[in-house]
Amino acid sequence: MNGRVNVILLVALLVCAVILVQTQNRARHLFIEVERSQTEARQLEVEWSQLQLDQSTLGKHERIQSNATRDLNMVPVTPDRTQYITLNNKTNKHEQ
């Protein structure tokens, strides 16, 4: 009888050991996954900050004007080149 109890306790001990090893392995895999997710989140935050900076830089009036002048050969509007339409559908040049 004593031998039978020892065998049952040994089997229970082995089952608990296997479950413990599996649980630790699963916890290790989950920890690695969390670390990867946190690294990816940090990278996305850096990318988001860079995109916000790019957006603010690209939207500045001076940059838009310099690109229009350089790339599209646009020039600022002067009063001599401005035409105003009156209510009686005649066009007049604005003169200063």
Gaussian input, Z-matrix of N, CA and C with variables (Angstrom, degrees):
# hf/3-21g

backbone

0 1
 N
 C     1     B1
 C     2     B2     1     A1
 N     3     B3     2     A2     1     D1
 C     4     B4     3     A3     2     D2
 C     5     B5     4     A4     3     D3
 N     6     B6     5     A5     4     D4
 C     7     B7     6     A6     5     D5
 C     8     B8     7     A7     6     D6
 N     9     B9     8     A8     7     D7
 C    10    B10     9     A9     8     D8
 C    11    B11    10    A10     9     D9
 N    12    B12    11    A11    10    D10
 C    13    B13    12    A12    11    D11
 C    14    B14    13    A13    12    D12
 N    15    B15    14    A14    13    D13
 C    16    B16    15    A15    14    D14
 C    17    B17    16    A16    15    D15
 N    18    B18    17    A17    16    D16
 C    19    B19    18    A18    17    D17
 C    20    B20    19    A19    18    D18
 N    21    B21    20    A20    19    D19
 C    22    B22    21    A21    20    D20
 C    23    B23    22    A22    21    D21
 N    24    B24    23    A23    22    D22
 C    25    B25    24    A24    23    D23
 C    26    B26    25    A25    24    D24
 N    27    B27    26    A26    25    D25
 C    28    B28    27    A27    26    D26
 C    29    B29    28    A28    27    D27
 N    30    B30    29    A29    28    D28
 C    31    B31    30    A30    29    D29
 C    32    B32    31    A31    30    D30
 N    33    B33    32    A32    31    D31
 C    34    B34    33    A33    32    D32
 C    35    B35    34    A34    33    D33
 N    36    B36    35    A35    34    D34
 C    37    B37    36    A36    35    D35
 C    38    B38    37    A37    36    D36
 N    39    B39    38    A38    37    D37
 C    40    B40    39    A39    38    D38
 C    41    B41    40    A40    39    D39
 N    42    B42    41    A41    40    D40
 C    43    B43    42    A42    41    D41
 C    44    B44    43    A43    42    D42
 N    45    B45    44    A44    43    D43
 C    46    B46    45    A45    44    D44
 C    47    B47    46    A46    45    D45
 N    48    B48    47    A47    46    D46
 C    49    B49    48    A48    47    D47
 C    50    B50    49    A49    48    D48
 N    51    B51    50    A50    49    D49
 C    52    B52    51    A51    50    D50
 C    53    B53    52    A52    51    D51
 N    54    B54    53    A53    52    D52
 C    55    B55    54    A54    53    D53
 C    56    B56    55    A55    54    D54
 N    57    B57    56    A56    55    D55
 C    58    B58    57    A57    56    D56
 C    59    B59    58    A58    57    D57
 N    60    B60    59    A59    58    D58
 C    61    B61    60    A60    59    D59
 C    62    B62    61    A61    60    D60
 N    63    B63    62    A62    61    D61
 C    64    B64    63    A63    62    D62
 C    65    B65    64    A64    63    D63
 N    66    B66    65    A65    64    D64
 C    67    B67    66    A66    65    D65
 C    68    B68    67    A67    66    D66
 N    69    B69    68    A68    67    D67
 C    70    B70    69    A69    68    D68
 C    71    B71    70    A70    69    D69
 N    72    B72    71    A71    70    D70
 C    73    B73    72    A72    71    D71
 C    74    B74    73    A73    72    D72
 N    75    B75    74    A74    73    D73
 C    76    B76    75    A75    74    D74
 C    77    B77    76    A76    75    D75
 N    78    B78    77    A77    76    D76
 C    79    B79    78    A78    77    D77
 C    80    B80    79    A79    78    D78
 N    81    B81    80    A80    79    D79
 C    82    B82    81    A81    80    D80
 C    83    B83    82    A82    81    D81
 N    84    B84    83    A83    82    D82
 C    85    B85    84    A84    83    D83
 C    86    B86    85    A85    84    D84
 N    87    B87    86    A86    85    D85
 C    88    B88    87    A87    86    D86
 C    89    B89    88    A88    87    D87
 N    90    B90    89    A89    88    D88
 C    91    B91    90    A90    89    D89
 C    92    B92    91    A91    90    D90
 N    93    B93    92    A92    91    D91
 C    94    B94    93    A93    92    D92
 C    95    B95    94    A94    93    D93
 N    96    B96    95    A95    94    D94
 C    97    B97    96    A96    95    D95
 C    98    B98    97    A97    96    D96
 N    99    B99    98    A98    97    D97
 C   100   B100    99    A99    98    D98
 C   101   B101   100   A100    99    D99
 N   102   B102   101   A101   100   D100
 C   103   B103   102   A102   101   D101
 C   104   B104   103   A103   102   D102
 N   105   B105   104   A104   103   D103
 C   106   B106   105   A105   104   D104
 C   107   B107   106   A106   105   D105
 N   108   B108   107   A107   106   D106
 C   109   B109   108   A108   107   D107
 C   110   B110   109   A109   108   D108
 N   111   B111   110   A110   109   D109
 C   112   B112   111   A111   110   D110
 C   113   B113   112   A112   111   D111
 N   114   B114   113   A113   112   D112
 C   115   B115   114   A114   113   D113
 C   116   B116   115   A115   114   D114
 N   117   B117   116   A116   115   D115
 C   118   B118   117   A117   116   D116
 C   119   B119   118   A118   117   D117
 N   120   B120   119   A119   118   D118
 C   121   B121   120   A120   119   D119
 C   122   B122   121   A121   120   D120
 N   123   B123   122   A122   121   D121
 C   124   B124   123   A123   122   D122
 C   125   B125   124   A124   123   D123
 N   126   B126   125   A125   124   D124
 C   127   B127   126   A126   125   D125
 C   128   B128   127   A127   126   D126
 N   129   B129   128   A128   127   D127
 C   130   B130   129   A129   128   D128
 C   131   B131   130   A130   129   D129
 N   132   B132   131   A131   130   D130
 C   133   B133   132   A132   131   D131
 C   134   B134   133   A133   132   D132
 N   135   B135   134   A134   133   D133
 C   136   B136   135   A135   134   D134
 C   137   B137   136   A136   135   D135
 N   138   B138   137   A137   136   D136
 C   139   B139   138   A138   137   D137
 C   140   B140   139   A139   138   D138
 N   141   B141   140   A140   139   D139
 C   142   B142   141   A141   140   D140
 C   143   B143   142   A142   141   D141
 N   144   B144   143   A143   142   D142
 C   145   B145   144   A144   143   D143
 C   146   B146   145   A145   144   D144
 N   147   B147   146   A146   145   D145
 C   148   B148   147   A147   146   D146
 C   149   B149   148   A148   147   D147
 N   150   B150   149   A149   148   D148
 C   151   B151   150   A150   149   D149
 C   152   B152   151   A151   150   D150
 N   153   B153   152   A152   151   D151
 C   154   B154   153   A153   152   D152
 C   155   B155   154   A154   153   D153
 N   156   B156   155   A155   154   D154
 C   157   B157   156   A156   155   D155
 C   158   B158   157   A157   156   D156
 N   159   B159   158   A158   157   D157
 C   160   B160   159   A159   158   D158
 C   161   B161   160   A160   159   D159
 N   162   B162   161   A161   160   D160
 C   163   B163   162   A162   161   D161
 C   164   B164   163   A163   162   D162
 N   165   B165   164   A164   163   D163
 C   166   B166   165   A165   164   D164
 C   167   B167   166   A166   165   D165
 N   168   B168   167   A167   166   D166
 C   169   B169   168   A168   167   D167
 C   170   B170   169   A169   168   D168
 N   171   B171   170   A170   169   D169
 C   172   B172   171   A171   170   D170
 C   173   B173   172   A172   171   D171
 N   174   B174   173   A173   172   D172
 C   175   B175   174   A174   173   D173
 C   176   B176   175   A175   174   D174
 N   177   B177   176   A176   175   D175
 C   178   B178   177   A177   176   D176
 C   179   B179   178   A178   177   D177
 N   180   B180   179   A179   178   D178
 C   181   B181   180   A180   179   D179
 C   182   B182   181   A181   180   D180
 N   183   B183   182   A182   181   D181
 C   184   B184   183   A183   182   D182
 C   185   B185   184   A184   183   D183
 N   186   B186   185   A185   184   D184
 C   187   B187   186   A186   185   D185
 C   188   B188   187   A187   186   D186
 N   189   B189   188   A188   187   D187
 C   190   B190   189   A189   188   D188
 C   191   B191   190   A190   189   D189
 N   192   B192   191   A191   190   D190
 C   193   B193   192   A192   191   D191
 C   194   B194   193   A193   192   D192
 N   195   B195   194   A194   193   D193
 C   196   B196   195   A195   194   D194
 C   197   B197   196   A196   195   D195
 N   198   B198   197   A197   196   D196
 C   199   B199   198   A198   197   D197
 C   200   B200   199   A199   198   D198
 N   201   B201   200   A200   199   D199
 C   202   B202   201   A201   200   D200
 C   203   B203   202   A202   201   D201
 N   204   B204   203   A203   202   D202
 C   205   B205   204   A204   203   D203
 C   206   B206   205   A205   204   D204
 N   207   B207   206   A206   205   D205
 C   208   B208   207   A207   206   D206
 C   209   B209   208   A208   207   D207
 N   210   B210   209   A209   208   D208
 C   211   B211   210   A210   209   D209
 C   212   B212   211   A211   210   D210
 N   213   B213   212   A212   211   D211
 C   214   B214   213   A213   212   D212
 C   215   B215   214   A214   213   D213
 N   216   B216   215   A215   214   D214
 C   217   B217   216   A216   215   D215
 C   218   B218   217   A217   216   D216
 N   219   B219   218   A218   217   D217
 C   220   B220   219   A219   218   D218
 C   221   B221   220   A220   219   D219
 N   222   B222   221   A221   220   D220
 C   223   B223   222   A222   221   D221
 C   224   B224   223   A223   222   D222
 N   225   B225   224   A224   223   D223
 C   226   B226   225   A225   224   D224
 C   227   B227   226   A226   225   D225
 N   228   B228   227   A227   226   D226
 C   229   B229   228   A228   227   D227
 C   230   B230   229   A229   228   D228
 N   231   B231   230   A230   229   D229
 C   232   B232   231   A231   230   D230
 C   233   B233   232   A232   231   D231
 N   234   B234   233   A233   232   D232
 C   235   B235   234   A234   233   D233
 C   236   B236   235   A235   234   D234
 N   237   B237   236   A236   235   D235
 C   238   B238   237   A237   236   D236
 C   239   B239   238   A238   237   D237
 N   240   B240   239   A239   238   D238
 C   241   B241   240   A240   239   D239
 C   242   B242   241   A241   240   D240
 N   243   B243   242   A242   241   D241
 C   244   B244   243   A243   242   D242
 C   245   B245   244   A244   243   D243
 N   246   B246   245   A245   244   D244
 C   247   B247   246   A246   245   D245
 C   248   B248   247   A247   246   D246
 N   249   B249   248   A248   247   D247
 C   250   B250   249   A249   248   D248
 C   251   B251   250   A250   249   D249
 N   252   B252   251   A251   250   D250
 C   253   B253   252   A252   251   D251
 C   254   B254   253   A253   252   D252
 N   255   B255   254   A254   253   D253
 C   256   B256   255   A255   254   D254
 C   257   B257   256   A256   255   D255
 N   258   B258   257   A257   256   D256
 C   259   B259   258   A258   257   D257
 C   260   B260   259   A259   258   D258
 N   261   B261   260   A260   259   D259
 C   262   B262   261   A261   260   D260
 C   263   B263   262   A262   261   D261
 N   264   B264   263   A263   262   D262
 C   265   B265   264   A264   263   D263
 C   266   B266   265   A265   264   D264
 N   267   B267   266   A266   265   D265
 C   268   B268   267   A267   266   D266
 C   269   B269   268   A268   267   D267
 N   270   B270   269   A269   268   D268
 C   271   B271   270   A270   269   D269
 C   272   B272   271   A271   270   D270
 N   273   B273   272   A272   271   D271
 C   274   B274   273   A273   272   D272
 C   275   B275   274   A274   273   D273
 N   276   B276   275   A275   274   D274
 C   277   B277   276   A276   275   D275
 C   278   B278   277   A277   276   D276
 N   279   B279   278   A278   277   D277
 C   280   B280   279   A279   278   D278
 C   281   B281   280   A280   279   D279
 N   282   B282   281   A281   280   D280
 C   283   B283   282   A282   281   D281
 C   284   B284   283   A283   282   D282
 N   285   B285   284   A284   283   D283
 C   286   B286   285   A285   284   D284
 C   287   B287   286   A286   285   D285

   B1=1.4368
   B2=1.5262
   B3=1.3172
   B4=1.4519
   B5=1.5259
   B6=1.3106
   B7=1.4511
   B8=1.5273
   B9=1.3346
   B10=1.4573
   B11=1.5352
   B12=1.3129
   B13=1.4612
   B14=1.5263
   B15=1.3357
   B16=1.4628
   B17=1.5309
   B18=1.3187
   B19=1.4575
   B20=1.5242
   B21=1.3115
   B22=1.4628
   B23=1.5315
   B24=1.3387
   B25=1.4584
   B26=1.5267
   B27=1.3269
   B28=1.4578
   B29=1.5383
   B30=1.3158
   B31=1.4659
   B32=1.5300
   B33=1.3282
   B34=1.4670
   B35=1.5270
   B36=1.3320
   B37=1.4509
   B38=1.5246
   B39=1.3315
   B40=1.4658
   B41=1.5340
   B42=1.3169
   B43=1.4657
   B44=1.5286
   B45=1.3302
   B46=1.4768
   B47=1.5183
   B48=1.3264
   B49=1.4668
   B50=1.5282
   B51=1.3302
   B52=1.4672
   B53=1.5269
   B54=1.3138
   B55=1.4676
   B56=1.5212
   B57=1.3322
   B58=1.4536
   B59=1.5296
   B60=1.3224
   B61=1.4630
   B62=1.5228
   B63=1.3238
   B64=1.4582
   B65=1.5230
   B66=1.3173
   B67=1.4593
   B68=1.5250
   B69=1.3215
   B70=1.4674
   B71=1.5326
   B72=1.3145
   B73=1.4628
   B74=1.5252
   B75=1.3101
   B76=1.4686
   B77=1.5350
   B78=1.3269
   B79=1.4586
   B80=1.5317
   B81=1.3142
   B82=1.4679
   B83=1.5243
   B84=1.3193
   B85=1.4671
   B86=1.5294
   B87=1.3234
   B88=1.4631
   B89=1.5326
   B90=1.3306
   B91=1.4536
   B92=1.5293
   B93=1.3164
   B94=1.4645
   B95=1.5253
   B96=1.3180
   B97=1.4704
   B98=1.5341
   B99=1.3207
   B100=1.4678
   B101=1.5252
   B102=1.3294
   B103=1.4670
   B104=1.5247
   B105=1.3217
   B106=1.4675
   B107=1.5193
   B108=1.3140
   B109=1.4639
   B110=1.5210
   B111=1.3211
   B112=1.4615
   B113=1.5297
   B114=1.3249
   B115=1.4626
   B116=1.5171
   B117=1.3244
   B118=1.4645
   B119=1.5233
   B120=1.3368
   B121=1.4730
   B122=1.5224
   B123=1.3372
   B124=1.4677
   B125=1.5236
   B126=1.3307
   B127=1.4628
   B128=1.5291
   B129=1.3197
   B130=1.4659
   B131=1.5263
   B132=1.3280
   B133=1.4686
   B134=1.5240
   B135=1.3402
   B136=1.4648
   B137=1.5207
   B138=1.3309
   B139=1.4667
   B140=1.5295
   B141=1.3265
   B142=1.4585
   B143=1.5265
   B144=1.3241
   B145=1.4661
   B146=1.5278
   B147=1.3334
   B148=1.4650
   B149=1.5265
   B150=1.3270
   B151=1.4577
   B152=1.5302
   B153=1.3308
   B154=1.4559
   B155=1.5274
   B156=1.3332
   B157=1.4598
   B158=1.5208
   B159=1.3373
   B160=1.4620
   B161=1.5217
   B162=1.3204
   B163=1.4615
   B164=1.5206
   B165=1.3161
   B166=1.4647
   B167=1.5181
   B168=1.3284
   B169=1.4624
   B170=1.5201
   B171=1.3216
   B172=1.4643
   B173=1.5258
   B174=1.3048
   B175=1.4490
   B176=1.5133
   B177=1.3125
   B178=1.4633
   B179=1.5234
   B180=1.3273
   B181=1.4573
   B182=1.5315
   B183=1.3293
   B184=1.4647
   B185=1.5337
   B186=1.3106
   B187=1.4703
   B188=1.5243
   B189=1.3158
   B190=1.4607
   B191=1.5225
   B192=1.3340
   B193=1.4588
   B194=1.5271
   B195=1.3311
   B196=1.4689
   B197=1.5241
   B198=1.3238
   B199=1.4684
   B200=1.5199
   B201=1.3274
   B202=1.4618
   B203=1.5211
   B204=1.3289
   B205=1.4663
   B206=1.5223
   B207=1.3171
   B208=1.4617
   B209=1.5336
   B210=1.3126
   B211=1.4681
   B212=1.5219
   B213=1.3207
   B214=1.4615
   B215=1.5266
   B216=1.3192
   B217=1.4701
   B218=1.5289
   B219=1.3114
   B220=1.4620
   B221=1.5192
   B222=1.3146
   B223=1.4614
   B224=1.5193
   B225=1.3239
   B226=1.4636
   B227=1.5254
   B228=1.3007
   B229=1.4572
   B230=1.5254
   B231=1.3409
   B232=1.4646
   B233=1.5263
   B234=1.3295
   B235=1.4697
   B236=1.5270
   B237=1.3387
   B238=1.4644
   B239=1.5219
   B240=1.3002
   B241=1.4643
   B242=1.5265
   B243=1.3149
   B244=1.4580
   B245=1.5194
   B246=1.3093
   B247=1.4604
   B248=1.5163
   B249=1.3177
   B250=1.4455
   B251=1.5200
   B252=1.2935
   B253=1.4551
   B254=1.5207
   B255=1.3093
   B256=1.4646
   B257=1.5192
   B258=1.3062
   B259=1.4567
   B260=1.5267
   B261=1.3187
   B262=1.4607
   B263=1.5312
   B264=1.3519
   B265=1.4600
   B266=1.5293
   B267=1.3191
   B268=1.4518
   B269=1.5349
   B270=1.3251
   B271=1.4601
   B272=1.5121
   B273=1.2853
   B274=1.4602
   B275=1.5085
   B276=1.3223
   B277=1.4594
   B278=1.5195
   B279=1.2685
   B280=1.4624
   B281=1.5195
   B282=1.2826
   B283=1.4601
   B284=1.5148
   B285=1.3169
   B286=1.4577
   B287=1.4833
   A1=110.47
   A2=115.59
   A3=120.55
   A4=110.44
   A5=117.85
   A6=122.78
   A7=111.22
   A8=114.74
   A9=119.36
   A10=110.79
   A11=118.24
   A12=123.00
   A13=109.42
   A14=115.92
   A15=119.66
   A16=111.39
   A17=117.42
   A18=121.48
   A19=109.67
   A20=117.95
   A21=121.42
   A22=110.03
   A23=116.51
   A24=120.23
   A25=111.34
   A26=117.53
   A27=121.56
   A28=110.36
   A29=116.83
   A30=120.85
   A31=109.69
   A32=117.00
   A33=120.78
   A34=110.15
   A35=116.95
   A36=121.23
   A37=111.27
   A38=117.47
   A39=121.30
   A40=111.23
   A41=117.04
   A42=120.95
   A43=109.93
   A44=116.73
   A45=120.10
   A46=110.91
   A47=117.70
   A48=121.22
   A49=110.86
   A50=116.80
   A51=120.84
   A52=110.19
   A53=117.06
   A54=120.85
   A55=110.21
   A56=118.11
   A57=122.07
   A58=111.28
   A59=117.17
   A60=121.08
   A61=110.51
   A62=117.78
   A63=121.03
   A64=111.17
   A65=117.15
   A66=121.47
   A67=110.78
   A68=116.89
   A69=119.95
   A70=110.75
   A71=117.06
   A72=120.89
   A73=110.62
   A74=116.87
   A75=121.17
   A76=110.46
   A77=116.95
   A78=120.80
   A79=110.13
   A80=117.85
   A81=121.35
   A82=110.41
   A83=117.06
   A84=120.80
   A85=111.32
   A86=116.63
   A87=120.31
   A88=111.00
   A89=117.36
   A90=120.81
   A91=110.52
   A92=116.99
   A93=120.98
   A94=110.19
   A95=117.10
   A96=121.40
   A97=111.05
   A98=117.25
   A99=121.21
   A100=109.87
   A101=117.43
   A102=121.03
   A103=110.90
   A104=117.66
   A105=121.22
   A106=111.10
   A107=116.32
   A108=120.40
   A109=111.16
   A110=117.36
   A111=120.36
   A112=110.84
   A113=117.42
   A114=120.77
   A115=110.64
   A116=116.48
   A117=120.33
   A118=110.89
   A119=117.02
   A120=120.61
   A121=110.53
   A122=117.41
   A123=119.82
   A124=110.92
   A125=117.04
   A126=120.49
   A127=110.67
   A128=117.34
   A129=120.60
   A130=111.37
   A131=117.67
   A132=120.16
   A133=110.86
   A134=116.72
   A135=120.45
   A136=109.68
   A137=116.72
   A138=120.61
   A139=110.83
   A140=117.39
   A141=121.69
   A142=110.27
   A143=116.54
   A144=120.00
   A145=110.56
   A146=116.96
   A147=120.73
   A148=110.69
   A149=117.10
   A150=120.73
   A151=111.21
   A152=116.96
   A153=119.65
   A154=110.70
   A155=116.26
   A156=120.28
   A157=110.72
   A158=116.32
   A159=120.24
   A160=111.37
   A161=116.48
   A162=120.41
   A163=111.15
   A164=116.73
   A165=118.53
   A166=110.91
   A167=117.50
   A168=120.65
   A169=111.23
   A170=116.64
   A171=120.41
   A172=112.21
   A173=117.57
   A174=120.10
   A175=114.80
   A176=118.19
   A177=119.83
   A178=110.85
   A179=114.68
   A180=121.94
   A181=111.41
   A182=116.98
   A183=120.06
   A184=111.13
   A185=116.68
   A186=120.36
   A187=110.86
   A188=116.19
   A189=119.70
   A190=110.18
   A191=115.85
   A192=119.36
   A193=111.36
   A194=118.23
   A195=119.42
   A196=111.01
   A197=117.94
   A198=120.36
   A199=111.35
   A200=116.98
   A201=120.14
   A202=110.68
   A203=116.46
   A204=120.17
   A205=111.20
   A206=116.14
   A207=120.93
   A208=112.31
   A209=117.46
   A210=121.28
   A211=113.83
   A212=116.71
   A213=120.42
   A214=113.05
   A215=116.78
   A216=122.43
   A217=111.89
   A218=116.60
   A219=120.75
   A220=109.28
   A221=116.10
   A222=121.81
   A223=108.33
   A224=117.25
   A225=119.39
   A226=111.05
   A227=115.43
   A228=121.53
   A229=108.59
   A230=114.79
   A231=120.14
   A232=107.96
   A233=117.17
   A234=119.24
   A235=112.27
   A236=117.74
   A237=119.83
   A238=112.43
   A239=117.81
   A240=121.05
   A241=112.35
   A242=117.81
   A243=122.00
   A244=110.24
   A245=115.89
   A246=121.15
   A247=108.33
   A248=115.20
   A249=120.97
   A250=108.88
   A251=116.79
   A252=121.99
   A253=107.82
   A254=115.97
   A255=120.22
   A256=109.31
   A257=116.15
   A258=120.82
   A259=112.86
   A260=117.73
   A261=118.61
   A262=111.36
   A263=117.07
   A264=125.41
   A265=114.45
   A266=119.14
   A267=121.85
   A268=107.08
   A269=115.42
   A270=118.65
   A271=109.71
   A272=115.63
   A273=122.66
   A274=108.30
   A275=116.31
   A276=119.94
   A277=107.51
   A278=114.88
   A279=120.19
   A280=107.87
   A281=117.36
   A282=120.80
   A283=108.67
   A284=114.55
   A285=119.61
   A286=109.83
   D1=-41.48
   D2=179.86
   D3=-63.52
   D4=-36.99
   D5=178.61
   D6=-67.10
   D7=-38.15
   D8=179.65
   D9=-65.25
   D10=-40.83
   D11=178.24
   D12=-64.18
   D13=-40.45
   D14=178.57
   D15=-63.24
   D16=-40.30
   D17=179.09
   D18=-65.81
   D19=-43.28
   D20=179.51
   D21=-63.22
   D22=-43.81
   D23=178.34
   D24=-64.69
   D25=-36.90
   D26=178.56
   D27=-65.77
   D28=-43.81
   D29=178.42
   D30=-63.54
   D31=-42.99
   D32=179.01
   D33=-63.08
   D34=-40.47
   D35=178.38
   D36=-63.90
   D37=-42.36
   D38=178.62
   D39=-65.44
   D40=-41.19
   D41=178.25
   D42=-62.94
   D43=-44.28
   D44=178.28
   D45=-63.43
   D46=-39.10
   D47=179.41
   D48=-63.99
   D49=-43.75
   D50=179.29
   D51=-64.30
   D52=-43.07
   D53=178.42
   D54=-63.19
   D55=-40.87
   D56=178.44
   D57=-61.99
   D58=-44.38
   D59=179.24
   D60=-63.73
   D61=-43.10
   D62=178.67
   D63=-63.82
   D64=-40.85
   D65=179.99
   D66=-65.74
   D67=-43.35
   D68=178.07
   D69=-63.83
   D70=-40.31
   D71=178.62
   D72=-63.51
   D73=-43.39
   D74=178.26
   D75=-64.03
   D76=-42.20
   D77=178.63
   D78=-63.13
   D79=-39.50
   D80=178.41
   D81=-63.01
   D82=-44.33
   D83=178.75
   D84=-63.69
   D85=-40.95
   D86=178.51
   D87=-65.91
   D88=-38.75
   D89=178.05
   D90=-63.55
   D91=-42.72
   D92=177.87
   D93=-62.14
   D94=-41.48
   D95=178.75
   D96=-64.16
   D97=-40.21
   D98=177.57
   D99=-63.68
   D100=-44.17
   D101=179.00
   D102=-61.03
   D103=-42.71
   D104=177.26
   D105=-61.98
   D106=-43.58
   D107=-179.98
   D108=-64.33
   D109=-40.06
   D110=178.40
   D111=-66.68
   D112=-39.53
   D113=176.94
   D114=-63.37
   D115=-43.41
   D116=178.16
   D117=-63.81
   D118=-39.35
   D119=178.44
   D120=-63.22
   D121=-41.30
   D122=177.79
   D123=-64.29
   D124=-41.24
   D125=178.54
   D126=-63.87
   D127=-40.68
   D128=178.12
   D129=-66.09
   D130=-36.18
   D131=176.73
   D132=-64.41
   D133=-41.81
   D134=178.20
   D135=-64.08
   D136=-43.82
   D137=179.45
   D138=-63.51
   D139=-40.28
   D140=179.24
   D141=-63.41
   D142=-43.48
   D143=178.18
   D144=-62.24
   D145=-40.81
   D146=179.22
   D147=-65.03
   D148=-40.67
   D149=178.88
   D150=-65.52
   D151=-38.99
   D152=177.87
   D153=-64.90
   D154=-40.25
   D155=177.80
   D156=-64.74
   D157=-43.98
   D158=177.71
   D159=-60.40
   D160=-42.64
   D161=-179.49
   D162=-63.03
   D163=-42.74
   D164=-179.50
   D165=-68.41
   D166=-34.13
   D167=178.78
   D168=-71.30
   D169=-43.08
   D170=-177.12
   D171=-69.51
   D172=-24.81
   D173=-176.90
   D174=-89.51
   D175=-1.10
   D176=-178.23
   D177=-70.91
   D178=141.55
   D179=-176.23
   D180=-58.59
   D181=-42.24
   D182=-177.31
   D183=-62.59
   D184=-40.26
   D185=179.55
   D186=-67.05
   D187=-42.30
   D188=179.19
   D189=-62.69
   D190=-44.51
   D191=-179.51
   D192=-64.88
   D193=-42.08
   D194=-179.45
   D195=-66.99
   D196=-37.25
   D197=176.61
   D198=-66.38
   D199=-40.56
   D200=178.93
   D201=-64.11
   D202=-40.98
   D203=179.49
   D204=-68.07
   D205=-45.90
   D206=-175.59
   D207=-73.99
   D208=-51.44
   D209=-171.88
   D210=-84.36
   D211=-35.59
   D212=-174.21
   D213=-107.94
   D214=1.66
   D215=-178.68
   D216=54.84
   D217=35.85
   D218=178.27
   D219=-84.06
   D220=150.51
   D221=178.12
   D222=-125.21
   D223=153.27
   D224=179.07
   D225=-63.40
   D226=150.04
   D227=179.44
   D228=-76.43
   D229=134.34
   D230=175.93
   D231=-114.42
   D232=159.53
   D233=179.14
   D234=-61.05
   D235=-29.31
   D236=178.88
   D237=-66.80
   D238=-25.54
   D239=-177.24
   D240=-100.20
   D241=1.66
   D242=-176.78
   D243=-91.69
   D244=133.06
   D245=176.18
   D246=-114.96
   D247=133.52
   D248=179.04
   D249=-111.59
   D250=139.37
   D251=179.34
   D252=-101.16
   D253=126.85
   D254=-179.73
   D255=-91.63
   D256=173.58
   D257=-177.25
   D258=-67.32
   D259=-25.30
   D260=179.90
   D261=-91.66
   D262=21.95
   D263=174.16
   D264=62.60
   D265=23.73
   D266=173.88
   D267=-101.33
   D268=144.22
   D269=177.90
   D270=-100.95
   D271=135.32
   D272=178.57
   D273=-124.62
   D274=143.49
   D275=173.54
   D276=-84.00
   D277=135.08
   D278=176.34
   D279=-79.42
   D280=128.68
   D281=-178.45
   D282=-122.39
   D283=143.67
   D284=176.66
   D285=-121.91

